[in-house]
Amino acid sequence: MFLAHAEFAASHPGVPRILVSELQKAGNRAAKQAVQTLFFQYACRISALVENGKAKGEITSKVDGAQTAVLVLGSIQGLVLQSLMLGQANWVRQQAPGIIAVIKDGLRRK
């Protein structure tokens, strides 16, 4: 899921720009609501995957699903923001595998 999200951001570099622009506008605009809904659903899905992994014994019981969702979403957002600053959409694609490897390593039950 993380790599698919990163690939989408790299393949469609205009989308993050539009989203950032819309989120900065005052009011409860339709685009802002759509982004909030998308992120909420994505966070719920990540949290559910973590809880499922914990139930299977694949993920350490100390990990919180909601906090993991914040970490994953923040990591993607950070990659996208840095790629925008660098002017290199492909940078997200290059960095994403290493970032998700670090996250996964932290989740695994040792």
Secondary structure, DSSP 4 states (H G I P E B T S, - for coil): -HHHHHHHHHH-THHHHHHHHHHHSSS--HHHHHHHHHHHHHHHHHHHHHHHHHHTTSB-TT--HHHHHHHHHHHHHHHHHHHHHHT-THHHHHHHHHHHHHHHHHHB--
